[in-house]
Amino acid sequence: MKIRKYSYILCMFAAMVGIMTACASDEQEEMFPGEGEPVTVKLSIDTRAAGADDFESQVKTLRVYAFHNGSLVGYYYGGEDVQPHTFKWKLPQGEVWFYAVANEQAAGKLLSENKGDIFVLPGETVGGVRPVEGLEVAPDRLESLTFSRLPEAEYMSGGTETDKDETGKKYRSAIVPMTCKYRGTVTHDNQEINLELKRSIAKLQLYFAKADVADAGEGQLYMGRGLYLYNMPEYGYLFPKEKYEYTGDFNCLEGAGESSDSKNQKNGKVILSAGWPEEPETAPQEGTPEYEVYEKNLLEKTHINEIKALAHAGNTGTKNFQWMPAKPIYLFANSNEIADRLEVLLVLVGDRYPENPSAESSRGYYLKILSHEHKVGSDGTEGHEADMQYVALPEVEANMNLRLFSVISMHGHVAMTAHWMIVPWEAGGGDVEFN
């Protein structure tokens, strides 16, 4: 009786084990559809702790999604409490699509193709590999995500935060959104998958200089009315596209050509604010205390946003140029080209260069640069000339660092030569890499 009883128990146990094994196998096959047994993949993420002026490469938060045959098979979350980001994943063999998003908070609200409801990236925000059950996300949805908020450099010191004069101000770079899309093949245990994060935005830096004094004559040169950027898209893609047809609105070209002395420039994104304080419609009477204050203000404002750096022919080293404003300017990608984009388009006051960039010619970025000259002639008379010029920029891609170097001469009239150059986004260590 005992033998039969124990045999019965053993049979029941074997049956239960068989059922459990079958269920586990079925569950695993459902989770990891495809051929081959799942294997353990190793991922290591370098967060590169950034310094006080090096926030553009810092990873504050990180989400990584893994897809196999269109199904989500892995999710990882890393925050500042998980350092370094090192983890192992059990993933199916075969082609796996990896999507990584860093610093999502810097992008603000996420929409699909800039429309519809706000999309919140799914998954727990507790560090480590997390369950994927119930997470509704797909590769095509991630690739459609757009954002409309650009990061801003943070004011640190010099003058005051609201002061129009940018000379001497110091800023700290911003935390920026970064992403990676990678399709790789998982083949064996302890395989290392290397991914590369790239910034979802571009960066623009503007450098100005006067021509050598001996060549151009002495005098004060400054950006009295500011700098303005045109054809700024309303949004960018979180996962940048190589080419896409932008369907949103730009700030338009029509009416952009105000005079160089206008206090109200139209439609452009303000890069450098007009430096002049507001003037009274009528000046006080000469000889009065009020006039003394007025005259003092007139003298002081000639130094506002003054260009002090001298250029040397053929040298684009930043030490010979003045970075103004002294902060990075972040841009959405704009794959459009502007006509004759390799040329500097000059629009001077008067009839010498009457043509503005045409609204029909392109939707590419261009800058409006307003400069002023003050100098004293050999006869002792004071000279003043205001100037307005347009500079076309190249196609702008995400993760691009675009630098514009402009040399302004004062040969009887203000004239400018400018060129741009595309350089690696080196400040902050360049591209952030997994492993």
C-alpha positions in Angstrom: 0.0 0.0 0.0 2.8 2.4 0.9 4.7 1.6 -2.3 1.5 2.2 -4.4 0.9 5.4 -2.4 4.4 6.7 -3.0 4.2 5.8 -6.7 1.0 7.7 -7.0 2.6 10.8 -5.3 5.7 10.6 -7.6 3.5 10.3 -10.7 1.4 13.4 -9.6 4.7 15.3 -8.9 6.1 14.4 -12.3 2.9 15.5 -14.0 2.9 18.8 -12.2 6.5 19.4 -13.1 5.7 18.6 -16.7 2.8 21.0 -16.7 4.8 23.8 -15.1 7.7 23.3 -17.5 5.3 23.3 -20.4 3.7 26.5 -19.1 7.1 28.2 -18.6 8.2 27.2 -22.0 5.0 28.5 -23.6 5.4 31.7 -21.7 9.0 32.1 -22.7 8.2 31.4 -26.4 5.4 34.0 -26.2 7.7 36.6 -24.7 10.6 35.8 -27.0 9.1 34.7 -30.2 11.6 33.4 -32.9 14.2 30.9 -33.2 16.8 29.9 -30.7 17.0 30.0 -26.9 17.2 33.4 -25.1 20.6 34.5 -24.2 22.1 37.1 -21.8 23.3 40.3 -23.3 25.6 42.7 -21.5 25.1 46.5 -21.8 27.4 49.1 -20.1 26.5 52.8 -20.3 29.0 55.6 -19.6 27.2 58.5 -18.0 30.3 60.8 -18.1 29.8 63.1 -15.1 29.9 66.6 -16.5 31.5 69.7 -15.0 29.9 73.0 -14.3 30.0 74.1 -17.9 29.5 70.7 -19.5 25.9 69.7 -19.2 25.3 69.0 -22.8 26.8 65.5 -22.4 25.3 64.6 -19.1 22.8 61.8 -18.8 20.3 62.5 -16.1 17.8 59.8 -16.9 17.8 56.9 -19.4 15.2 54.6 -20.9 16.1 51.7 -23.2 13.5 49.6 -25.0 14.3 46.4 -26.9 12.0 45.0 -29.5 11.9 41.6 -31.3 9.6 40.9 -34.2 7.8 44.1 -33.3 7.1 43.0 -29.7 8.6 44.7 -26.6 11.0 42.2 -25.0 13.1 44.4 -22.7 12.9 47.7 -20.7 15.6 49.4 -18.7 15.5 52.6 -16.6 18.5 54.4 -15.3 18.7 57.5 -13.1 21.3 59.3 -11.1 20.8 56.7 -8.4 22.1 54.0 -10.7 25.7 54.6 -11.5 27.2 53.4 -13.6 24.5 52.1 -16.0 25.6 48.5 -16.2 23.1 45.7 -16.7 22.4 42.3 -18.3 19.4 41.5 -20.3 17.9 38.1 -21.3 16.9 38.6 -24.9 15.9 36.4 -27.7 18.3 35.4 -30.5 17.9 37.2 -33.8 17.4 40.8 -34.8 16.6 43.1 -31.9 15.8 46.8 -32.2 17.1 49.0 -29.4 15.6 52.5 -28.7 17.2 54.6 -26.1 16.0 58.0 -24.7 18.1 60.2 -22.4 17.0 63.3 -20.6 13.4 63.2 -21.8 12.5 66.0 -19.4 14.6 68.4 -21.4 12.3 67.9 -24.4 9.1 68.7 -22.5 5.8 67.4 -23.9 6.0 64.7 -26.5 3.5 64.4 -29.4 3.1 62.0 -32.3 3.9 64.0 -35.5 3.3 67.2 -33.4 -0.4 66.4 -33.0 -2.8 64.5 -30.8 -2.5 63.8 -27.1 0.6 64.0 -25.1 2.6 60.8 -25.1 4.3 59.7 -21.9 7.1 57.2 -22.3 5.9 54.1 -20.5 7.7 52.1 -17.9 8.7 52.3 -14.2 11.2 54.9 -13.1 12.9 52.6 -10.6 16.5 51.9 -11.6 17.3 48.6 -13.4 15.8 46.1 -15.7 12.0 46.3 -15.3 9.0 44.2 -16.4 7.5 44.8 -19.8 4.1 43.6 -19.1 1.4 46.2 -19.8 3.8 48.6 -21.5 2.2 50.0 -24.7 5.0 51.2 -27.0 6.1 50.3 -30.5 9.0 51.4 -32.7 6.9 53.4 -35.1 5.4 55.3 -32.3 8.8 56.2 -30.8 10.0 57.3 -34.2 7.0 59.6 -34.6 7.6 61.5 -31.4 8.2 65.3 -31.7 8.9 68.0 -29.2 8.5 71.8 -29.3 10.6 73.0 -26.4 14.3 73.8 -26.9 16.7 73.8 -23.9 18.0 77.2 -22.8 21.5 78.0 -21.5 21.4 79.0 -17.9 22.5 82.5 -16.8 25.3 82.4 -14.2 26.9 85.7 -13.7 28.0 89.1 -15.3 25.7 92.0 -15.3 22.1 91.1 -14.4 19.9 88.3 -15.7 17.6 90.8 -17.5 20.3 93.2 -18.7 20.3 93.8 -22.4 24.0 94.1 -22.6 25.4 90.6 -23.2 29.1 91.6 -22.9 30.7 89.8 -20.0 27.8 87.6 -19.2 28.5 83.9 -18.4 26.1 81.0 -19.1 26.0 77.3 -18.4 25.1 74.9 -21.1 21.8 73.0 -20.8 20.8 69.4 -20.3 19.7 68.3 -23.8 17.6 65.3 -25.0 19.5 62.5 -26.6 18.4 59.3 -28.3 19.7 56.2 -30.1 18.1 53.8 -32.6 20.0 50.6 -33.3 19.2 47.4 -35.0 21.5 44.5 -34.0 21.6 40.8 -34.1 21.8 38.9 -30.8 23.7 35.6 -31.1 25.3 34.4 -27.9 25.6 34.7 -24.1 27.6 37.7 -22.7 27.4 39.5 -26.0 28.2 43.2 -25.7 26.0 45.6 -27.6 27.4 49.1 -28.1 25.0 51.9 -28.7 25.8 55.6 -29.4 23.6 58.4 -28.0 23.2 61.5 -30.2 21.6 64.8 -29.3 18.2 65.5 -30.8 19.0 69.1 -31.4 21.7 71.2 -33.0 23.9 74.0 -31.5 24.8 77.4 -33.0 27.7 79.6 -31.9 28.3 83.1 -33.3 31.7 84.8 -33.3 32.4 88.4 -34.3 35.5 90.4 -34.9 36.6 93.7 -36.3 39.0 93.8 -39.2 42.5 94.7 -38.1 42.6 98.3 -37.1 45.4 99.2 -39.4 43.3 97.9 -42.3 39.9 99.2 -41.4 40.4 102.3 -39.3 39.7 102.8 -35.6 36.3 103.1 -34.1 33.7 101.5 -32.0 31.7 98.6 -33.4 28.8 97.1 -31.7 25.5 95.1 -32.0 23.1 97.8 -31.0 20.0 96.4 -32.5 20.6 92.7 -31.9 20.7 89.4 -33.9 17.7 87.5 -35.2 17.2 84.0 -36.5 14.5 83.2 -39.2 12.8 80.1 -40.4 12.8 78.4 -37.1 10.7 75.2 -37.2 8.0 74.8 -34.6 9.2 71.3 -33.5 11.8 68.6 -33.9 11.9 64.8 -33.8 13.1 63.1 -30.7 14.6 60.4 -32.9 16.0 62.6 -35.7 15.3 61.8 -39.2 17.9 62.0 -42.0 15.4 63.7 -44.3 11.8 64.6 -43.7 9.2 67.0 -45.1 8.6 69.6 -42.5 4.9 70.4 -42.5 4.7 73.0 -39.7 4.9 76.8 -39.9 8.0 78.9 -40.1 8.3 82.5 -38.9 7.8 84.1 -42.2 10.2 86.2 -44.3 7.6 88.8 -45.3 8.2 92.0 -43.4 11.5 90.8 -41.9 13.5 93.6 -43.4 13.0 96.4 -41.0 15.6 99.2 -41.1 18.8 98.7 -39.2 17.7 101.4 -36.7 14.3 99.9 -36.0 13.6 99.1 -32.4 11.1 96.4 -33.4 12.5 93.7 -35.6 9.8 91.4 -37.0 9.2 87.6 -36.7 12.7 86.4 -35.9 13.9 84.5 -32.9 15.9 86.9 -30.7 19.4 85.7 -30.4 20.9 89.0 -29.1 18.5 91.6 -27.7 18.6 95.2 -28.8 21.0 96.8 -26.5 19.7 100.4 -26.4 17.7 101.6 -23.5 14.4 103.3 -24.4 14.9 106.9 -25.5 12.5 109.7 -24.8 10.7 111.1 -27.9 12.2 114.5 -27.2 15.6 115.3 -25.7 15.8 117.5 -22.6 16.9 121.1 -23.1 20.7 121.5 -23.2 22.3 122.9 -20.0 19.7 121.4 -17.7 20.4 118.6 -15.2 18.1 116.4 -17.1 20.2 116.9 -20.3 23.4 115.9 -18.4 21.8 112.6 -17.5 20.5 112.1 -21.0 24.0 112.8 -22.5 25.6 110.4 -20.1 23.2 107.7 -21.2 24.0 108.4 -24.8 27.7 108.0 -24.2 27.3 104.8 -22.1 25.1 103.1 -24.6 27.7 103.3 -27.3 29.5 100.5 -25.4 26.6 98.2 -25.3 27.3 94.8 -26.9 30.6 96.2 -28.2 32.8 94.0 -30.5 36.4 94.3 -29.2 38.1 91.3 -30.8 40.3 91.8 -33.8 40.4 89.4 -36.7 43.4 88.0 -38.5 43.1 86.9 -42.1 42.3 83.3 -42.5 42.3 82.5 -38.8 39.1 81.1 -37.4 40.5 80.3 -34.0 37.9 81.4 -31.4 40.6 83.3 -29.4 40.6 86.0 -32.2 36.9 86.4 -32.2 34.3 87.5 -29.6 31.6 84.9 -28.8 28.4 87.0 -28.7 26.2 86.2 -27.1 28.5 84.0 -24.9 26.1 81.1 -24.7 25.1 78.2 -26.9 22.0 78.6 -29.0 20.0 75.4 -29.5 18.1 74.7 -32.7 15.7 72.2 -34.2 17.0 70.4 -37.2 16.1 72.1 -40.4 16.8 70.0 -43.5 15.8 72.8 -45.9 18.4 74.7 -47.9 18.3 78.4 -48.6 19.1 79.6 -52.1 22.8 80.5 -52.6 23.4 79.3 -49.1 27.2 79.4 -49.5 27.1 83.1 -50.1 26.6 85.9 -47.6 23.5 87.7 -48.5 23.9 91.4 -47.8 21.1 93.8 -47.3 22.4 97.2 -46.5 20.5 100.3 -45.7 19.6 102.2 -48.8 19.4 101.0 -52.4 22.8 99.3 -52.8 21.4 95.9 -51.9 17.7 96.1 -52.2 16.8 92.4 -52.3 15.8 90.5 -49.2 15.8 86.7 -49.2 12.7 85.6 -50.9 9.9 83.7 -49.2 9.6 81.4 -52.2 13.3 80.6 -52.5 13.7 78.4 -49.4 12.8 77.6 -45.9 16.3 77.2 -44.6 17.7 79.1 -41.6 19.1 82.6 -42.1 20.3 85.3 -39.7 19.7 89.0 -39.6 22.7 90.8 -38.1 22.5 94.4 -37.1 25.7 96.3 -36.4 26.7 99.9 -35.7 29.8 101.9 -36.2 31.0 104.9 -34.3 34.2 106.7 -35.1 35.8 110.1 -35.3 37.2 111.4 -38.6 40.5 113.1 -39.2 38.6 116.5 -39.1 37.2 115.7 -35.7 33.7 115.0 -36.9 31.9 112.1 -35.4 30.6 109.4 -37.8 27.9 106.9 -37.3 26.6 104.2 -39.6 24.1 101.5 -39.0 24.0 98.3 -41.1 21.7 95.3 -41.5 22.9 92.1 -43.2 21.5 88.6 -43.9 23.5 85.5 -43.7 22.3 82.2 -45.0 23.0 79.0 -43.0 23.5 75.5 -44.3 21.2 72.6 -43.7 21.1 71.9 -40.0 21.1 68.4 -38.6 20.6 67.1 -35.1 23.8 66.7 -33.1 25.5 69.3 -35.3 27.6 72.2 -33.9 27.4 75.1 -36.3 29.8 78.0 -35.9 29.6 81.3 -37.8 32.6 83.6 -37.9 31.9 87.1 -39.1 34.5 89.9 -39.7 33.2 93.4 -39.9 35.3 96.2 -41.4 34.8 99.9 -41.2 36.1 101.1 -44.6 34.0 104.3 -44.8 31.0 102.1 -44.6 30.3 99.0 -42.7 30.9 95.7 -44.6 30.9 92.1 -43.4 32.4 88.9 -44.6 31.1 85.7 -42.9 31.5 82.0 -43.2 30.2 79.1 -41.3 31.9 75.8 -40.4 30.5 72.6 -39.0 32.6 71.1 -36.2 32.2 68.1 -33.8 30.1 68.8 -30.8 33.2 68.6 -28.6 32.3 70.5 -25.5 31.3 67.9 -23.0 33.3 65.1 -24.6 31.5 64.7 -27.9 29.0 61.9 -28.4 27.9 60.0 -25.3 28.4 56.3 -25.8 27.1 53.1 -24.2 30.2 51.2 -23.1 
